[in-house]
Amino acid sequence: MHTALIPAITTFCELRGKEVVNVIDGSLLGCISDIELNVCNGEIRALILPGGNGILASLSQKNRITIPWCNIERIGRDTILVRAEAEHE
């Protein structure tokens, strides 16, 4: 992803509130519940979304959806567009 496509995000809370949409089929995957960081260089490696329905879905790692940072197409004000293959759905 080109850095020109990334708006100035200053907090995890701003990123966490965004909905994630799959550009392959237009499906809403959910909202970001966590991120995966490379602690050696401080880069975000992936976005993590809860993979089930219900209140406790975000606590389970069983069905969570992990979107690698390289699959992010665009980060907008309210939405993040990603390219998620069938295995992420």
PDB file with one MODEL, atoms N, CA, C and O in Angstrom:
MODEL        1
ATOM      1  N   MET A   1       0.848  -1.178   0.000  1.00  0.00           N
ATOM      2  CA  MET A   1       0.000   0.000   0.000  1.00  0.00           C
ATOM      3  C   MET A   1       0.890   1.236   0.000  1.00  0.00           C
ATOM      4  O   MET A   1       1.869   1.306   0.743  1.00  0.00           O
ATOM      5  N   HIS A   2       0.554   2.178  -0.810  1.00  0.00           N
ATOM      6  CA  HIS A   2       1.324   3.408  -0.880  1.00  0.00           C
ATOM      7  C   HIS A   2       0.994   4.296   0.312  1.00  0.00           C
ATOM      8  O   HIS A   2      -0.163   4.395   0.721  1.00  0.00           O
ATOM      9  N   THR A   3       2.007   4.933   0.862  1.00  0.00           N
ATOM     10  CA  THR A   3       1.774   5.788   2.019  1.00  0.00           C
ATOM     11  C   THR A   3       0.895   6.982   1.686  1.00  0.00           C
ATOM     12  O   THR A   3       0.304   7.572   2.591  1.00  0.00           O
ATOM     13  N   ALA A   4       0.791   7.351   0.426  1.00  0.00           N
ATOM     14  CA  ALA A   4      -0.070   8.471   0.041  1.00  0.00           C
ATOM     15  C   ALA A   4      -1.543   8.147   0.257  1.00  0.00           C
ATOM     16  O   ALA A   4      -2.369   9.055   0.350  1.00  0.00           O
ATOM     17  N   LEU A   5      -1.880   6.863   0.337  1.00  0.00           N
ATOM     18  CA  LEU A   5      -3.263   6.454   0.532  1.00  0.00           C
ATOM     19  C   LEU A   5      -3.648   6.405   2.007  1.00  0.00           C
ATOM     20  O   LEU A   5      -4.814   6.181   2.329  1.00  0.00           O
ATOM     21  N   ILE A   6      -2.704   6.607   2.894  1.00  0.00           N
ATOM     22  CA  ILE A   6      -2.964   6.499   4.322  1.00  0.00           C
ATOM     23  C   ILE A   6      -3.176   7.887   4.916  1.00  0.00           C
ATOM     24  O   ILE A   6      -2.278   8.727   4.868  1.00  0.00           O
ATOM     25  N   PRO A   7      -4.375   8.136   5.485  1.00  0.00           N
ATOM     26  CA  PRO A   7      -4.580   9.418   6.152  1.00  0.00           C
ATOM     27  C   PRO A   7      -3.811   9.447   7.460  1.00  0.00           C
ATOM     28  O   PRO A   7      -3.335   8.413   7.928  1.00  0.00           O
ATOM     29  N   ALA A   8      -3.687  10.619   8.048  1.00  0.00           N
ATOM     30  CA  ALA A   8      -2.986  10.744   9.322  1.00  0.00           C
ATOM     31  C   ALA A   8      -3.840  10.124  10.416  1.00  0.00           C
ATOM     32  O   ALA A   8      -4.837  10.708  10.840  1.00  0.00           O
ATOM     33  N   ILE A   9      -3.448   8.943  10.870  1.00  0.00           N
ATOM     34  CA  ILE A   9      -4.135   8.267  11.971  1.00  0.00           C
ATOM     35  C   ILE A   9      -3.242   8.397  13.180  1.00  0.00           C
ATOM     36  O   ILE A   9      -2.095   7.950  13.166  1.00  0.00           O
ATOM     37  N   THR A  10      -3.760   9.002  14.219  1.00  0.00           N
ATOM     38  CA  THR A  10      -2.921   9.263  15.377  1.00  0.00           C
ATOM     39  C   THR A  10      -3.130   8.287  16.513  1.00  0.00           C
ATOM     40  O   THR A  10      -2.257   8.145  17.370  1.00  0.00           O
ATOM     41  N   THR A  11      -4.278   7.604  16.541  1.00  0.00           N
ATOM     42  CA  THR A  11      -4.532   6.689  17.650  1.00  0.00           C
ATOM     43  C   THR A  11      -5.120   5.379  17.151  1.00  0.00           C
ATOM     44  O   THR A  11      -5.707   5.313  16.071  1.00  0.00           O
ATOM     45  N   PHE A  12      -4.954   4.355  17.948  1.00  0.00           N
ATOM     46  CA  PHE A  12      -5.565   3.065  17.655  1.00  0.00           C
ATOM     47  C   PHE A  12      -7.085   3.181  17.705  1.00  0.00           C
ATOM     48  O   PHE A  12      -7.782   2.500  16.953  1.00  0.00           O
ATOM     49  N   CYS A  13      -7.598   4.026  18.574  1.00  0.00           N
ATOM     50  CA  CYS A  13      -9.054   4.214  18.694  1.00  0.00           C
ATOM     51  C   CYS A  13      -9.656   4.704  17.378  1.00  0.00           C
ATOM     52  O   CYS A  13     -10.752   4.277  17.014  1.00  0.00           O
ATOM     53  N   GLU A  14      -8.972   5.583  16.661  1.00  0.00           N
ATOM     54  CA  GLU A  14      -9.459   6.054  15.365  1.00  0.00           C
ATOM     55  C   GLU A  14      -9.516   4.907  14.361  1.00  0.00           C
ATOM     56  O   GLU A  14     -10.494   4.772  13.625  1.00  0.00           O
ATOM     57  N   LEU A  15      -8.484   4.090  14.330  1.00  0.00           N
ATOM     58  CA  LEU A  15      -8.425   2.957  13.415  1.00  0.00           C
ATOM     59  C   LEU A  15      -9.472   1.921  13.796  1.00  0.00           C
ATOM     60  O   LEU A  15     -10.118   1.345  12.920  1.00  0.00           O
ATOM     61  N   ARG A  16      -9.646   1.680  15.071  1.00  0.00           N
ATOM     62  CA  ARG A  16     -10.553   0.651  15.570  1.00  0.00           C
ATOM     63  C   ARG A  16     -12.009   0.936  15.231  1.00  0.00           C
ATOM     64  O   ARG A  16     -12.795  -0.001  15.089  1.00  0.00           O
ATOM     65  N   GLY A  17     -12.382   2.177  15.100  1.00  0.00           N
ATOM     66  CA  GLY A  17     -13.771   2.517  14.820  1.00  0.00           C
ATOM     67  C   GLY A  17     -14.183   2.377  13.370  1.00  0.00           C
ATOM     68  O   GLY A  17     -15.352   2.589  13.045  1.00  0.00           O
ATOM     69  N   LYS A  18     -13.265   2.028  12.492  1.00  0.00           N
ATOM     70  CA  LYS A  18     -13.566   1.976  11.059  1.00  0.00           C
ATOM     71  C   LYS A  18     -14.111   0.607  10.642  1.00  0.00           C
ATOM     72  O   LYS A  18     -13.668  -0.428  11.138  1.00  0.00           O
ATOM     73  N   GLU A  19     -15.087   0.623   9.717  1.00  0.00           N
ATOM     74  CA  GLU A  19     -15.615  -0.605   9.155  1.00  0.00           C
ATOM     75  C   GLU A  19     -14.682  -1.089   8.053  1.00  0.00           C
ATOM     76  O   GLU A  19     -14.059  -0.283   7.363  1.00  0.00           O
ATOM     77  N   VAL A  20     -14.586  -2.404   7.889  1.00  0.00           N
ATOM     78  CA  VAL A  20     -13.716  -3.009   6.887  1.00  0.00           C
ATOM     79  C   VAL A  20     -14.590  -3.661   5.816  1.00  0.00           C
ATOM     80  O   VAL A  20     -15.448  -4.491   6.118  1.00  0.00           O
ATOM     81  N   VAL A  21     -14.357  -3.267   4.548  1.00  0.00           N
ATOM     82  CA  VAL A  21     -15.132  -3.772   3.419  1.00  0.00           C
ATOM     83  C   VAL A  21     -14.193  -4.490   2.459  1.00  0.00           C
ATOM     84  O   VAL A  21     -13.115  -3.993   2.135  1.00  0.00           O
ATOM     85  N   ASN A  22     -14.617  -5.664   2.011  1.00  0.00           N
ATOM     86  CA  ASN A  22     -13.854  -6.450   1.058  1.00  0.00           C
ATOM     87  C   ASN A  22     -14.146  -5.953  -0.358  1.00  0.00           C
ATOM     88  O   ASN A  22     -15.297  -5.986  -0.794  1.00  0.00           O
ATOM     89  N   VAL A  23     -13.119  -5.493  -1.083  1.00  0.00           N
ATOM     90  CA  VAL A  23     -13.320  -4.974  -2.440  1.00  0.00           C
ATOM     91  C   VAL A  23     -13.600  -6.075  -3.453  1.00  0.00           C
ATOM     92  O   VAL A  23     -14.070  -5.789  -4.554  1.00  0.00           O
ATOM     93  N   ILE A  24     -13.327  -7.310  -3.107  1.00  0.00           N
ATOM     94  CA  ILE A  24     -13.571  -8.415  -4.040  1.00  0.00           C
ATOM     95  C   ILE A  24     -15.059  -8.634  -4.254  1.00  0.00           C
ATOM     96  O   ILE A  24     -15.511  -8.799  -5.387  1.00  0.00           O
ATOM     97  N   ASP A  25     -15.834  -8.635  -3.148  1.00  0.00           N
ATOM     98  CA  ASP A  25     -17.271  -8.892  -3.287  1.00  0.00           C
ATOM     99  C   ASP A  25     -18.154  -7.840  -2.623  1.00  0.00           C
ATOM    100  O   ASP A  25     -19.377  -7.981  -2.618  1.00  0.00           O
ATOM    101  N   GLY A  26     -17.561  -6.794  -2.066  1.00  0.00           N
ATOM    102  CA  GLY A  26     -18.332  -5.732  -1.443  1.00  0.00           C
ATOM    103  C   GLY A  26     -18.885  -6.046  -0.068  1.00  0.00           C
ATOM    104  O   GLY A  26     -19.664  -5.263   0.477  1.00  0.00           O
ATOM    105  N   SER A  27     -18.499  -7.178   0.503  1.00  0.00           N
ATOM    106  CA  SER A  27     -19.049  -7.578   1.801  1.00  0.00           C
ATOM    107  C   SER A  27     -18.427  -6.776   2.945  1.00  0.00           C
ATOM    108  O   SER A  27     -17.253  -6.407   2.909  1.00  0.00           O
ATOM    109  N   LEU A  28     -19.247  -6.524   3.951  1.00  0.00           N
ATOM    110  CA  LEU A  28     -18.786  -5.873   5.173  1.00  0.00           C
ATOM    111  C   LEU A  28     -18.217  -6.947   6.076  1.00  0.00           C
ATOM    112  O   LEU A  28     -18.935  -7.858   6.489  1.00  0.00           O
ATOM    113  N   LEU A  29     -16.925  -6.851   6.388  1.00  0.00           N
ATOM    114  CA  LEU A  29     -16.267  -7.857   7.217  1.00  0.00           C
ATOM    115  C   LEU A  29     -16.401  -7.560   8.706  1.00  0.00           C
ATOM    116  O   LEU A  29     -16.276  -8.467   9.529  1.00  0.00           O
ATOM    117  N   GLY A  30     -16.651  -6.317   9.056  1.00  0.00           N
ATOM    118  CA  GLY A  30     -16.792  -5.934  10.453  1.00  0.00           C
ATOM    119  C   GLY A  30     -15.905  -4.753  10.772  1.00  0.00           C
ATOM    120  O   GLY A  30     -15.376  -4.095   9.877  1.00  0.00           O
ATOM    121  N   CYS A  31     -15.749  -4.493  12.053  1.00  0.00           N
ATOM    122  CA  CYS A  31     -14.889  -3.407  12.525  1.00  0.00           C
ATOM    123  C   CYS A  31     -13.630  -3.993  13.147  1.00  0.00           C
ATOM    124  O   CYS A  31     -13.642  -5.105  13.674  1.00  0.00           O
ATOM    125  N   ILE A  32     -12.569  -3.247  13.081  1.00  0.00           N
ATOM    126  CA  ILE A  32     -11.288  -3.699  13.619  1.00  0.00           C
ATOM    127  C   ILE A  32     -11.386  -3.857  15.134  1.00  0.00           C
ATOM    128  O   ILE A  32     -11.859  -2.965  15.838  1.00  0.00           O
ATOM    129  N   SER A  33     -10.930  -5.011  15.620  1.00  0.00           N
ATOM    130  CA  SER A  33     -10.914  -5.241  17.058  1.00  0.00           C
ATOM    131  C   SER A  33      -9.500  -5.178  17.619  1.00  0.00           C
ATOM    132  O   SER A  33      -9.312  -4.954  18.815  1.00  0.00           O
ATOM    133  N   ASP A  34      -8.500  -5.377  16.752  1.00  0.00           N
ATOM    134  CA  ASP A  34      -7.118  -5.390  17.223  1.00  0.00           C
ATOM    135  C   ASP A  34      -6.193  -5.196  16.029  1.00  0.00           C
ATOM    136  O   ASP A  34      -6.636  -5.223  14.881  1.00  0.00           O
ATOM    137  N   ILE A  35      -4.924  -5.003  16.300  1.00  0.00           N
ATOM    138  CA  ILE A  35      -3.910  -4.937  15.253  1.00  0.00           C
ATOM    139  C   ILE A  35      -2.745  -5.832  15.653  1.00  0.00           C
ATOM    140  O   ILE A  35      -2.536  -6.105  16.835  1.00  0.00           O
ATOM    141  N   GLU A  36      -2.001  -6.279  14.673  1.00  0.00           N
ATOM    142  CA  GLU A  36      -0.797  -7.068  14.908  1.00  0.00           C
ATOM    143  C   GLU A  36       0.392  -6.183  14.573  1.00  0.00           C
ATOM    144  O   GLU A  36       0.487  -5.650  13.468  1.00  0.00           O
ATOM    145  N   LEU A  37       1.296  -6.027  15.528  1.00  0.00           N
ATOM    146  CA  LEU A  37       2.450  -5.144  15.362  1.00  0.00           C
ATOM    147  C   LEU A  37       3.744  -5.924  15.264  1.00  0.00           C
ATOM    148  O   LEU A  37       3.888  -6.987  15.868  1.00  0.00           O
ATOM    149  N   ASN A  38       4.685  -5.392  14.500  1.00  0.00           N
ATOM    150  CA  ASN A  38       6.059  -5.860  14.526  1.00  0.00           C
ATOM    151  C   ASN A  38       6.757  -4.974  15.555  1.00  0.00           C
ATOM    152  O   ASN A  38       7.026  -3.804  15.283  1.00  0.00           O
ATOM    153  N   VAL A  39       7.047  -5.514  16.714  1.00  0.00           N
ATOM    154  CA  VAL A  39       7.597  -4.695  17.791  1.00  0.00           C
ATOM    155  C   VAL A  39       9.039  -4.267  17.534  1.00  0.00           C
ATOM    156  O   VAL A  39       9.527  -3.332  18.169  1.00  0.00           O
ATOM    157  N   CYS A  40       9.718  -4.932  16.624  1.00  0.00           N
ATOM    158  CA  CYS A  40      11.099  -4.550  16.317  1.00  0.00           C
ATOM    159  C   CYS A  40      11.177  -3.221  15.569  1.00  0.00           C
ATOM    160  O   CYS A  40      12.073  -2.413  15.814  1.00  0.00           O
ATOM    161  N   ASN A  41      10.228  -3.003  14.652  1.00  0.00           N
ATOM    162  CA  ASN A  41      10.286  -1.767  13.869  1.00  0.00           C
ATOM    163  C   ASN A  41       9.030  -0.897  14.008  1.00  0.00           C
ATOM    164  O   ASN A  41       8.956   0.171  13.401  1.00  0.00           O
ATOM    165  N   GLY A  42       8.056  -1.335  14.787  1.00  0.00           N
ATOM    166  CA  GLY A  42       6.872  -0.529  15.053  1.00  0.00           C
ATOM    167  C   GLY A  42       5.845  -0.499  13.942  1.00  0.00           C
ATOM    168  O   GLY A  42       4.925   0.318  13.986  1.00  0.00           O
ATOM    169  N   GLU A  43       5.971  -1.368  12.939  1.00  0.00           N
ATOM    170  CA  GLU A  43       5.035  -1.384  11.818  1.00  0.00           C
ATOM    171  C   GLU A  43       3.820  -2.243  12.131  1.00  0.00           C
ATOM    172  O   GLU A  43       3.913  -3.244  12.841  1.00  0.00           O
ATOM    173  N   ILE A  44       2.681  -1.831  11.589  1.00  0.00           N
ATOM    174  CA  ILE A  44       1.479  -2.653  11.686  1.00  0.00           C
ATOM    175  C   ILE A  44       1.600  -3.770  10.655  1.00  0.00           C
ATOM    176  O   ILE A  44       1.825  -3.509   9.473  1.00  0.00           O
ATOM    177  N   ARG A  45       1.451  -5.010  11.103  1.00  0.00           N
ATOM    178  CA  ARG A  45       1.544  -6.161  10.203  1.00  0.00           C
ATOM    179  C   ARG A  45       0.187  -6.594   9.680  1.00  0.00           C
ATOM    180  O   ARG A  45       0.077  -7.048   8.542  1.00  0.00           O
ATOM    181  N   ALA A  46      -0.869  -6.456  10.516  1.00  0.00           N
ATOM    182  CA  ALA A  46      -2.187  -6.932  10.106  1.00  0.00           C
ATOM    183  C   ALA A  46      -3.281  -6.259  10.921  1.00  0.00           C
ATOM    184  O   ALA A  46      -3.052  -5.777  12.030  1.00  0.00           O
ATOM    185  N   LEU A  47      -4.469  -6.241  10.341  1.00  0.00           N
ATOM    186  CA  LEU A  47      -5.672  -5.809  11.044  1.00  0.00           C
ATOM    187  C   LEU A  47      -6.412  -7.072  11.471  1.00  0.00           C
ATOM    188  O   LEU A  47      -6.464  -8.046  10.721  1.00  0.00           O
ATOM    189  N   ILE A  48      -6.979  -7.060  12.661  1.00  0.00           N
ATOM    190  CA  ILE A  48      -7.687  -8.223  13.170  1.00  0.00           C
ATOM    191  C   ILE A  48      -9.132  -7.836  13.435  1.00  0.00           C
ATOM    192  O   ILE A  48      -9.420  -6.822  14.071  1.00  0.00           O
ATOM    193  N   LEU A  49     -10.048  -8.683  12.922  1.00  0.00           N
ATOM    194  CA  LEU A  49     -11.482  -8.471  13.084  1.00  0.00           C
ATOM    195  C   LEU A  49     -12.074  -9.677  13.792  1.00  0.00           C
ATOM    196  O   LEU A  49     -11.606 -10.798  13.596  1.00  0.00           O
ATOM    197  N   PRO A  50     -13.105  -9.463  14.618  1.00  0.00           N
ATOM    198  CA  PRO A  50     -13.778 -10.618  15.214  1.00  0.00           C
ATOM    199  C   PRO A  50     -14.442 -11.411  14.100  1.00  0.00           C
ATOM    200  O   PRO A  50     -14.984 -10.826  13.162  1.00  0.00           O
ATOM    201  N   GLY A  51     -14.407 -12.732  14.193  1.00  0.00           N
ATOM    202  CA  GLY A  51     -14.911 -13.551  13.104  1.00  0.00           C
ATOM    203  C   GLY A  51     -16.277 -14.151  13.309  1.00  0.00           C
ATOM    204  O   GLY A  51     -16.726 -14.941  12.478  1.00  0.00           O
ATOM    205  N   GLY A  52     -16.947 -13.810  14.370  1.00  0.00           N
ATOM    206  CA  GLY A  52     -18.268 -14.392  14.601  1.00  0.00           C
ATOM    207  C   GLY A  52     -19.267 -13.323  14.966  1.00  0.00           C
ATOM    208  O   GLY A  52     -18.966 -12.130  14.948  1.00  0.00           O
ATOM    209  N   ASN A  53     -20.445 -13.765  15.292  1.00  0.00           N
ATOM    210  CA  ASN A  53     -21.492 -12.842  15.720  1.00  0.00           C
ATOM    211  C   ASN A  53     -21.658 -12.943  17.227  1.00  0.00           C
ATOM    212  O   ASN A  53     -21.317 -13.958  17.835  1.00  0.00           O
ATOM    213  N   GLY A  54     -22.167 -11.917  17.801  1.00  0.00           N
ATOM    214  CA  GLY A  54     -22.446 -11.940  19.222  1.00  0.00           C
ATOM    215  C   GLY A  54     -21.474 -11.102  20.027  1.00  0.00           C
ATOM    216  O   GLY A  54     -20.455 -10.636  19.518  1.00  0.00           O
ATOM    217  N   ILE A  55     -21.805 -10.925  21.268  1.00  0.00           N
ATOM    218  CA  ILE A  55     -21.032 -10.063  22.159  1.00  0.00           C
ATOM    219  C   ILE A  55     -19.637 -10.610  22.413  1.00  0.00           C
ATOM    220  O   ILE A  55     -18.685  -9.835  22.504  1.00  0.00           O
ATOM    221  N   LEU A  56     -19.492 -11.917  22.528  1.00  0.00           N
ATOM    222  CA  LEU A  56     -18.202 -12.517  22.879  1.00  0.00           C
ATOM    223  C   LEU A  56     -17.329 -12.837  21.667  1.00  0.00           C
ATOM    224  O   LEU A  56     -16.242 -13.390  21.830  1.00  0.00           O
ATOM    225  N   ALA A  57     -17.775 -12.506  20.466  1.00  0.00           N
ATOM    226  CA  ALA A  57     -17.013 -12.836  19.255  1.00  0.00           C
ATOM    227  C   ALA A  57     -15.628 -12.219  19.264  1.00  0.00           C
ATOM    228  O   ALA A  57     -14.676 -12.847  18.800  1.00  0.00           O
ATOM    229  N   SER A  58     -15.489 -11.007  19.780  1.00  0.00           N
ATOM    230  CA  SER A  58     -14.186 -10.345  19.772  1.00  0.00           C
ATOM    231  C   SER A  58     -13.204 -10.983  20.751  1.00  0.00           C
ATOM    232  O   SER A  58     -12.001 -10.738  20.656  1.00  0.00           O
ATOM    233  N   LEU A  59     -13.686 -11.784  21.676  1.00  0.00           N
ATOM    234  CA  LEU A  59     -12.802 -12.433  22.644  1.00  0.00           C
ATOM    235  C   LEU A  59     -12.252 -13.757  22.134  1.00  0.00           C
ATOM    236  O   LEU A  59     -11.239 -14.240  22.641  1.00  0.00           O
ATOM    237  N   SER A  60     -12.900 -14.349  21.143  1.00  0.00           N
ATOM    238  CA  SER A  60     -12.486 -15.643  20.616  1.00  0.00           C
ATOM    239  C   SER A  60     -11.475 -15.469  19.488  1.00  0.00           C
ATOM    240  O   SER A  60     -11.662 -14.640  18.597  1.00  0.00           O
ATOM    241  N   GLN A  61     -10.405 -16.255  19.533  1.00  0.00           N
ATOM    242  CA  GLN A  61      -9.427 -16.228  18.444  1.00  0.00           C
ATOM    243  C   GLN A  61      -9.746 -17.281  17.388  1.00  0.00           C
ATOM    244  O   GLN A  61      -9.110 -17.325  16.335  1.00  0.00           O
ATOM    245  N   LYS A  62     -10.724 -18.121  17.671  1.00  0.00           N
ATOM    246  CA  LYS A  62     -11.060 -19.235  16.783  1.00  0.00           C
ATOM    247  C   LYS A  62     -11.460 -18.778  15.390  1.00  0.00           C
ATOM    248  O   LYS A  62     -10.924 -19.277  14.400  1.00  0.00           O
ATOM    249  N   ASN A  63     -12.377 -17.852  15.298  1.00  0.00           N
ATOM    250  CA  ASN A  63     -12.914 -17.439  14.005  1.00  0.00           C
ATOM    251  C   ASN A  63     -12.471 -16.054  13.569  1.00  0.00           C
ATOM    252  O   ASN A  63     -13.039 -15.492  12.633  1.00  0.00           O
ATOM    253  N   ARG A  64     -11.475 -15.499  14.226  1.00  0.00           N
ATOM    254  CA  ARG A  64     -11.093 -14.124  13.896  1.00  0.00           C
ATOM    255  C   ARG A  64     -10.558 -14.028  12.475  1.00  0.00           C
ATOM    256  O   ARG A  64     -10.042 -14.999  11.921  1.00  0.00           O
ATOM    257  N   ILE A  65     -10.690 -12.852  11.901  1.00  0.00           N
ATOM    258  CA  ILE A  65     -10.228 -12.582  10.538  1.00  0.00           C
ATOM    259  C   ILE A  65      -8.976 -11.718  10.636  1.00  0.00           C
ATOM    260  O   ILE A  65      -8.992 -10.657  11.260  1.00  0.00           O
ATOM    261  N   THR A  66      -7.901 -12.175  10.021  1.00  0.00           N
ATOM    262  CA  THR A  66      -6.649 -11.428   9.999  1.00  0.00           C
ATOM    263  C   THR A  66      -6.398 -10.945   8.574  1.00  0.00           C
ATOM    264  O   THR A  66      -6.296 -11.745   7.644  1.00  0.00           O
ATOM    265  N   ILE A  67      -6.301  -9.640   8.419  1.00  0.00           N
ATOM    266  CA  ILE A  67      -6.056  -9.034   7.111  1.00  0.00           C
ATOM    267  C   ILE A  67      -4.631  -8.489   7.104  1.00  0.00           C
ATOM    268  O   ILE A  67      -4.347  -7.521   7.809  1.00  0.00           O
ATOM    269  N   PRO A  68      -3.724  -9.087   6.323  1.00  0.00           N
ATOM    270  CA  PRO A  68      -2.356  -8.567   6.248  1.00  0.00           C
ATOM    271  C   PRO A  68      -2.341  -7.120   5.750  1.00  0.00           C
ATOM    272  O   PRO A  68      -3.161  -6.732   4.917  1.00  0.00           O
ATOM    273  N   TRP A  69      -1.414  -6.338   6.262  1.00  0.00           N
ATOM    274  CA  TRP A  69      -1.324  -4.920   5.906  1.00  0.00           C
ATOM    275  C   TRP A  69      -1.195  -4.725   4.394  1.00  0.00           C
ATOM    276  O   TRP A  69      -1.708  -3.748   3.849  1.00  0.00           O
ATOM    277  N   CYS A  70      -0.518  -5.641   3.720  1.00  0.00           N
ATOM    278  CA  CYS A  70      -0.336  -5.521   2.267  1.00  0.00           C
ATOM    279  C   CYS A  70      -1.641  -5.695   1.496  1.00  0.00           C
ATOM    280  O   CYS A  70      -1.691  -5.375   0.308  1.00  0.00           O
ATOM    281  N   ASN A  71      -2.698  -6.191   2.136  1.00  0.00           N
ATOM    282  CA  ASN A  71      -3.994  -6.374   1.482  1.00  0.00           C
ATOM    283  C   ASN A  71      -4.913  -5.168   1.639  1.00  0.00           C
ATOM    284  O   ASN A  71      -6.050  -5.192   1.167  1.00  0.00           O
ATOM    285  N   ILE A  72      -4.441  -4.127   2.289  1.00  0.00           N
ATOM    286  CA  ILE A  72      -5.245  -2.924   2.449  1.00  0.00           C
ATOM    287  C   ILE A  72      -5.159  -2.114   1.158  1.00  0.00           C
ATOM    288  O   ILE A  72      -4.069  -1.786   0.687  1.00  0.00           O
ATOM    289  N   GLU A  73      -6.318  -1.799   0.598  1.00  0.00           N
ATOM    290  CA  GLU A  73      -6.383  -1.019  -0.638  1.00  0.00           C
ATOM    291  C   GLU A  73      -6.433   0.476  -0.350  1.00  0.00           C
ATOM    292  O   GLU A  73      -5.742   1.262  -0.997  1.00  0.00           O
ATOM    293  N   ARG A  74      -7.258   0.866   0.629  1.00  0.00           N
ATOM    294  CA  ARG A  74      -7.415   2.290   0.932  1.00  0.00           C
ATOM    295  C   ARG A  74      -8.010   2.444   2.323  1.00  0.00           C
ATOM    296  O   ARG A  74      -8.863   1.659   2.738  1.00  0.00           O
ATOM    297  N   ILE A  75      -7.549   3.469   3.037  1.00  0.00           N
ATOM    298  CA  ILE A  75      -8.096   3.820   4.335  1.00  0.00           C
ATOM    299  C   ILE A  75      -8.806   5.158   4.176  1.00  0.00           C
ATOM    300  O   ILE A  75      -8.187   6.171   3.852  1.00  0.00           O
ATOM    301  N   GLY A  76     -10.113   5.145   4.409  1.00  0.00           N
ATOM    302  CA  GLY A  76     -10.902   6.360   4.307  1.00  0.00           C
ATOM    303  C   GLY A  76     -11.278   6.891   5.675  1.00  0.00           C
ATOM    304  O   GLY A  76     -10.817   6.384   6.698  1.00  0.00           O
ATOM    305  N   ARG A  77     -12.108   7.903   5.686  1.00  0.00           N
ATOM    306  CA  ARG A  77     -12.531   8.533   6.939  1.00  0.00           C
ATOM    307  C   ARG A  77     -13.293   7.554   7.829  1.00  0.00           C
ATOM    308  O   ARG A  77     -13.065   7.513   9.038  1.00  0.00           O
ATOM    309  N   ASP A  78     -14.207   6.756   7.237  1.00  0.00           N
ATOM    310  CA  ASP A  78     -15.040   5.840   8.016  1.00  0.00           C
ATOM    311  C   ASP A  78     -14.827   4.371   7.672  1.00  0.00           C
ATOM    312  O   ASP A  78     -15.247   3.493   8.425  1.00  0.00           O
ATOM    313  N   THR A  79     -14.181   4.098   6.545  1.00  0.00           N
ATOM    314  CA  THR A  79     -14.106   2.739   6.022  1.00  0.00           C
ATOM    315  C   THR A  79     -12.691   2.398   5.575  1.00  0.00           C
ATOM    316  O   THR A  79     -11.935   3.257   5.121  1.00  0.00           O
ATOM    317  N   ILE A  80     -12.358   1.128   5.715  1.00  0.00           N
ATOM    318  CA  ILE A  80     -11.101   0.608   5.203  1.00  0.00           C
ATOM    319  C   ILE A  80     -11.442  -0.434   4.140  1.00  0.00           C
ATOM    320  O   ILE A  80     -12.172  -1.387   4.413  1.00  0.00           O
ATOM    321  N   LEU A  81     -10.917  -0.253   2.939  1.00  0.00           N
ATOM    322  CA  LEU A  81     -11.132  -1.205   1.857  1.00  0.00           C
ATOM    323  C   LEU A  81      -9.962  -2.173   1.812  1.00  0.00           C
ATOM    324  O   LEU A  81      -8.800  -1.766   1.780  1.00  0.00           O
ATOM    325  N   VAL A  82     -10.288  -3.469   1.810  1.00  0.00           N
ATOM    326  CA  VAL A  82      -9.253  -4.505   1.807  1.00  0.00           C
ATOM    327  C   VAL A  82      -9.541  -5.531   0.717  1.00  0.00           C
ATOM    328  O   VAL A  82     -10.670  -5.650   0.239  1.00  0.00           O
ATOM    329  N   ARG A  83      -8.522  -6.253   0.341  1.00  0.00           N
ATOM    330  CA  ARG A  83      -8.660  -7.362  -0.597  1.00  0.00           C
ATOM    331  C   ARG A  83      -8.522  -8.638   0.234  1.00  0.00           C
ATOM    332  O   ARG A  83      -7.417  -9.055   0.581  1.00  0.00           O
ATOM    333  N   ALA A  84      -9.671  -9.249   0.545  1.00  0.00           N
ATOM    334  CA  ALA A  84      -9.684 -10.455   1.396  1.00  0.00           C
ATOM    335  C   ALA A  84     -10.138 -11.651   0.569  1.00  0.00           C
ATOM    336  O   ALA A  84     -11.246 -11.658   0.035  1.00  0.00           O
ATOM    337  N   GLU A  85      -9.294 -12.644   0.467  1.00  0.00           N
ATOM    338  CA  GLU A  85      -9.624 -13.862  -0.266  1.00  0.00           C
ATOM    339  C   GLU A  85     -10.622 -14.685   0.539  1.00  0.00           C
ATOM    340  O   GLU A  85     -10.886 -14.371   1.700  1.00  0.00           O
ATOM    341  N   ALA A  86     -11.178 -15.729  -0.059  1.00  0.00           N
ATOM    342  CA  ALA A  86     -12.241 -16.530   0.558  1.00  0.00           C
ATOM    343  C   ALA A  86     -11.839 -17.102   1.920  1.00  0.00           C
ATOM    344  O   ALA A  86     -12.699 -17.261   2.787  1.00  0.00           O
ATOM    345  N   GLU A  87     -10.568 -17.414   2.131  1.00  0.00           N
ATOM    346  CA  GLU A  87     -10.156 -18.009   3.405  1.00  0.00           C
ATOM    347  C   GLU A  87     -10.313 -17.049   4.580  1.00  0.00           C
ATOM    348  O   GLU A  87     -10.339 -17.488   5.730  1.00  0.00           O
ATOM    349  N   HIS A  88     -10.421 -15.729   4.309  1.00  0.00           N
ATOM    350  CA  HIS A  88     -10.585 -14.734   5.377  1.00  0.00           C
ATOM    351  C   HIS A  88     -12.040 -14.517   5.727  1.00  0.00           C
ATOM    352  O   HIS A  88     -12.333 -13.817   6.696  1.00  0.00           O
ATOM    353  N   GLU A  89     -12.972 -15.099   4.966  1.00  0.00           N
ATOM    354  CA  GLU A  89     -14.389 -14.816   5.181  1.00  0.00           C
ATOM    355  C   GLU A  89     -15.035 -15.877   6.026  1.00  0.00           C
ATOM    356  O   GLU A  89     -16.231 -15.799   6.309  1.00  0.00           O
TER     357      GLU A  89
ENDMDL
END
